[in-house]
Structure formats: C-alpha cells, structure tokens
Amino acid sequence: MKNTIKKVVYGASVMALTLPAVVGAYGTFDPTAGGGTGLPQSSLMSIITNIMKWLLTAIGIAGVIGFAIAGILYLTAAGDEKRIETAKKAMVAAIIGVIVALVGVVALNAASGLLGGSQF
C-alpha cells in the first residue's frame, strides 16, 4: 500500500513537472524563425531566466502543498508525540522551501535587472 502511494505521488509529480515542457513543445513550425533553422531567437539569458522562473514556481507550489500535507499530518496525529514531531519537521521543511523559492525569485529579478541594464 505504501509503495503504491509513493508510485502515484511520484508519477503525478513527474507528469506535473513535464507537462509544461510537452505543451510548450507543441506548436506550429516556422522555418523562417531563427534564420531559417527553426531555432528560437531568444538570448541565453532569457532562456535561463525562464527555466529558473519555472523551477522556482514549481518549488513554491511544492512547498505550499507540503505545508498543507504537514497540517493534515498534525491534525490527524491525535496526540501521538512521534507523529506530531514528524508533522512539525515536515512543516518546517515546507516553510523553508517556500522561503527558498521566494528568495530565489527576488535574486533572479535583481540579477536580471542588473545584468539587463534595466531598473527593477
């Protein structure tokens, strides 16, 4: 039962993380884009920025979901000290994940503003 739940959670996570890439890959082919090669005309900085924003968004969403799961664990602990400690550790980890995602977004925007020559 435990392995089945893990497989379902891992499968759903992989699908959720790869779905935007699959959907983004689908589109019309324009041979005139990229000088006739079909490659995008974006700069390397914008590609890296978009990847980082996507990853930080995924981390933030995972942190919020983790926080909700930790809350459910805490509510269902029913006074069991071991389960309460597990829930508290999960809650702290989720909060740290959300904070890391927020700091990453701020740092990314600051670096993009400084490197791009625009004000932020």
N, C-alpha and C positions, 0 to 999 in steps of 0.2 A: 504494500500500500504506500509506504513512504517513498520507494523508488518510483512508483507511478506518478506521484505528485511532483517529485523532482523532475521527471521527464516532461511532464506537462508544463511546468513552470519554465524549464529551460527551452522547450520548444516554442512557447509563447514569447519568451524574451528574444529569441533569435528571429522569430518572424516579425516582431515589433521593431527590432533594430534594423532589419534588412529590407523591410517593406518600402521605406522612403527611397532607398537606393534603386530598388527594382522599378518603382513607379517613375522615378526621375530618369531612368534609362530609357523608358518607353517614350517615344516621340517621333516626330517626323524627321527624316534625314534631309538635311540641306547641304548639298555638296559645295555650295558657294561659301559656307561659313568656314572660317579658319584657313582662308586662302585656297579653297578647293580641296582641302584634306578631310573636311568633316570634323576637325578638332575645334573645341571651343576657343574663343578669342580672349578668355579671361586671363588675368595675370595670376602668377603663382601665389601671390599674397591673398588675392580674393578667394582662390580655391582653398587654401589652408584656413583662412578665416571662416569660410562656410563650413568646412569639416569640423573645426573646433566649436563653432556655434551649435552645430547639430549634436556633437558629442556632449557638450555641456548641458544642452536641453535634455538629452536622454538621462544624464546623471541626475539632474534636478528632478525629473519625473520619477526616476527610480527611488530617489531619496524621499520624496513625498509619499510614494506608495509604501516604502519601507517603514516610514513613520506611522502610517495608518495600520499596517500589519502589527507593528510593535504595540500600538494602542489596543488592538484587539487581543494580542497576547496578554497584555497587562490586565485587561478586563476579564479575561477567562482564566486568570491564574487562580482565582478562588482561595487566596490566602497562602498558597504554596510558595514558600520563600525562594525555592530554586527557580521556579517559573517566573516569579517576579523579578529576580535578578537577570534572568535571560531577557525578559521584556525590557528592562532598563538598559541593558547593554545594547540591545537592538535599537532602542530609541536614541541613545547617544550616537550610535553609528549612523543612523539616518539623519540626525541633525548635522553631524559633521559632513556628511555627503552633500546636503543642501548648501551648507556654508561654503564648501569647496567649489560647488558649481557657481554660486553667486560671486565668489572671489575670482573665479576663472572668467566669468563674463565681464566683470569690471576690468580685470587685467587685459583681456582681449580687446575691449573697446578702447582702453587707454593706449595700448600698443598700436592698435590700428590708427588711432588719431595721431599719435606721434610719428609713426612711420609713413603715414599717408600724407602728412603735411596739412591736415585739416584740424580744426579745433573740435574738441569733444565736449 
